[in-house]
Amino acid sequence: MKKLFAIASSFLLVVVAGVTFADNPPGKFSKGLLWRIDSANAEPSYIFGTIHLDDPRVTNLPAPVEKAFTRSKSFTMEMINDETSTEKFTASMLRADGSDLKVLLGEPLYTKTTEMMGEYGMPSELTAQFKPWALMLTLVQPKERQGAIVDDVLYEQAQIQHKPIYQLETIEEQIEVFDGLAMNVQIGLLKQTVEHHDMIPELMDKTIRAYLNRDIGAMWEINNSMMEDEADKALNEVFLQRVLYDRNKRMVERMQRQLADGRAFIAVGALHLYGEKGVLSLLQSRGCRVTRIY
């Protein structure tokens, strides 16, 4: 469960919410993964958009990224994953109110979800204890065991290079992103995930290819045939606000100290960089000059 939130926060935006922008033109910062950030009275820093997967196509860092990372004197990531945070996140996935999951989800969704969780090696007795959002997060991750994702590779390199390491969020804040979702939203997102589950491998491959092309805009549009009705759009807007837009504001606020110190290397999921409400736009609004490097 260690990387569950990281995987979901990037890939769920494709499976569940990427279609929100299907009718819109490409947004700001739709191309590029590595950006130089120039701010007053500080040496330039870098922001790198990652994808939270362990595929070797993305964990082998491009030369411009390695060069910028080596030049930097600190490393900042979304959250440092340690044993304590893993235990807290795992514990947060279980319901403690004694409610009946079958009643909560309804028979059809409960049955399908239980069957799919069984394919992940999860016994039905344990599945019945999960919160709907926790079931959703489990079902969007690959069935195979996750190895080191890009963020882990950077974290390990920072340790080797003796760089100070900072985080933009706490585990409690990441848990609250999902725990704070209304129950009908959690169930709706789980339903969408179950209904589109057979599409996930293909969508994941397309997403990786878009990432390798440094095309963040395409990562938004991959799933643009899945939006079915206005209820789906409303559900997705709630999801985007909590998982993306609110967190973008928090991340930008938290990274100010490292940017002021200069020569920071900051890694966040690539979709956090995109659009008018993305991290790069928010930094521009604070007076930073943002330049694409790669």
N, C-alpha and C positions, 0 to 999 in steps of 0.2 A: 504493500500500500504506500510505500515511501514516496513515489512520484505521481500518485494518483491525481492530485490536484493539478500539478503541472501539465500532465498529459491532457486532462480534461479542459483546462482553461484555454488551451490553444485549439484542440481538435473538436471540442463541442461547438465552438464557434463556427466550424464548417458543417458539422453534422446537423446541428440544430438551428443555428442563427446566421450562418453565412449568407443565406438567401435574402436577408433583409435589404440588401443593397442591389438586388438584381435589376431594378428599373432605373438606377441612378448611374451617372457617368463615373469614371474612375475618380476616386477621391485624392486628396493631397497625400503626398508621400506614398504613392502606390508602387513605386519602384525603388529598390535598394534595401540593403540590410545593414550596412555599416555607415554611420553618420558622425561627422566631426561637429562638436558643439563648442562654439566660441562664445564666451561671456566676458563681461568687463573684469579687468584686473586679475585674470586667471589664465593659466596655460590651457590650451585646447584639451577637451576630453572627447570620449567616443561613446556612442550608444550602438549596440549590436542587437539586432533582432534574431532571436533563436527560434527553433521549433523543438518542442519538448518530446522528442522521439530518439530512439537509440539506433536508428538506421545508419549504417556506416557512410552512406552518401551525404549525411548531414553532420556527422560527428567528426569527420576529417575537416578541420578548419582551413578555409582558404588563406592563401598567403597574405593578402591585405589585412585580414582579421588578426592573424598571428602577429604581424608586424605592429599593428596598433596596440594589441594586448601587451606585447613585450615592452613597448615604449611607456606604457601606463604605470603609475605608481600605486594604484589601488584597484580593487575589483569589487563591484557591487552587483548583486543578483536579486531576483525577486524574493527568495527566502532561502536561508541556509537549512538544508535538510539534515537533521541529526536524530539520534535515537529518541530523545524526548519529544521532538515535534512529530515523529512518526507515531509514537504511542498515543499522543493526544489526538492526532487526526484519525487514527484507527478507532479509538474509543468514541469519537464524535459521530461515527457512521452508524452507530447502533441506537435504536429507539429504547427509551427508558420509561415510556408512559403506559406500557401494558396494552396498547391498542392492538387490534387484529389487523395485520397487513392485508389479508384477503378482503376484509370488509372495507379497508381504506382504499384499495386499488380497484376493487370489483373483481369478480371471478375471471373474466377473460384476460385482463391485463396481468393479474396475479399469476395465472397459469403460464402464460407466455414468458413472463419475467423469471419465474422459478425454473422453467425449462432451460432458458438461456443461461442463467446463473449456474446451472448444473454443468453446462459445457465449459464453464470456467473453473470447475472443480469445487463449486460451492454447494454444500448439502442444503436441502430445502429448509431444515430446522434453523440454520444460520441465516439463510436468505430472509426468512420470516422476521428476523430481528432488525433488519436494515431499514434505514430511512429511505424514502423514495429517491432523494438526490444521491445517496450513496450507491444505490443500485444503478442509477443512471451513469455515474462516474465509472463504475466497474465495467459496465457494458460497452463503453466507448473506447476502452483501452484494448490493446492487442491481447489476444489470449496467451501468446507466448510471454514468458517472463521478460520484463524490461531490464535491459542492461544500462550502461551509463548513457545518459542523454547529454546533449550539447552543453547544457548548463553545468553538469557534473564534470565534464572535460575541462571547462574553463575554471571551475572551482579547484580541481586538482592541480592545474597549471599555476594558479595563483598561490597555492600552498608551496609548490616547488620553487617558485620565484620569490617567495617570502613577501608577498604583497599583503597589506591589510585587507580584510574581507568584510564587506558590509551587506546588510539586507534591507529591502524596501518595505517588507511586511513581516508581521509576526504570524505564527501558526494560528493564534486565536483569531486574527483578522481574516485569514484565509478560510477558516472554518465558518465564520460568521457570514461570508459571502453566500454560502449554500444554506446554512441553518436559518438565515434570515429570509429565505424565500418562503412565500405563503405556500401552504400545503397544496392548494390547487395548481400552483405553478410547478412545484416539484413533480406532482403526478403528471401534469401535462408534458413536461420535458421528458420524463421517463417514458411516457406513451410514444412520443415522437422517436425517441431513441430505439425502442423496441420495434416500432413499425419500419424503421429504416436500417435495422441492424445488418441486414445482408448486404447493404451498400457500403458499409464502413471500410472494408479492405480496399475497394476501388477508389473511394474518396480519399483515403489516406495516401494511396500511391499518387493520385493526381495532386494532392496537396504538397507532397514532398517535391514533385517535379516543378510545381509553381514556385516553391521555396528556392529550389536550386537555380531557377531562372531569376531569382530575386524579385519576383512579381507578387507583392503583397496584395495588390488589387485583385489579381486572379484568385488568390486564396479566399477572398470574400465571395467570389462569384461561382466557384466550382459547383455548388449545390443549388443553383438557382431554379431548378425544376421541382424542388420539394415543397415550396410554399403552397399550401392547399386552400387556406381561407383566412379571413380576417382574424379569427381567433388565434391562428398560428402566428400571425404578424404581431399581435398584441403580446403573446407569450414571449416571443423572441425579443421584443423591445425591453421587457422586464429583465430578461436574461442578460442582454447586452449592457443595460444600465448597471447592473450589479457586478457582472464578471469583467466588464471592460471599462466603461466610462468612469464609474466611481473609483475604480482602482487606478486608472490613469492619473487622475487628479492627485491621489494619495502618493503614487510613485514619484510624480514630478516634484511634489513638495518635499518628499524624503531625500531626493537625490541632490537637493540644492547645496548641502554642506560639501559633498564630494566634488561637485562642479566648481564651487568657490575655491576649493583647495587645489583644483587643477589636475590634469593628467589622470583623470578617472576613466576607467573602462566599465561601462554599465551594460548588463545583459538582461533583456526582458523578452518575453514572447513577441514574435514579429508583428502579430496583429495589434499589439499595443501601440505600434508606431503609426498606424494607418489613420488617415482622415482628419477632418476638422477637430474631432474630439480626441485625437491620438496624442501620445506623449510628445512627438516632435512639434506638432502645432501648438501645444500648450507651452513648450519651451520657447517657441518663437514669440508667443504673446507676452512672455516675460522678458523679451529683449535679447534673447540668444540668437546668434547666427548659426543656422543649421545647413551643413554642406554634405552632400552625398559623396562617400569615398568608394563604396563597393556595393 
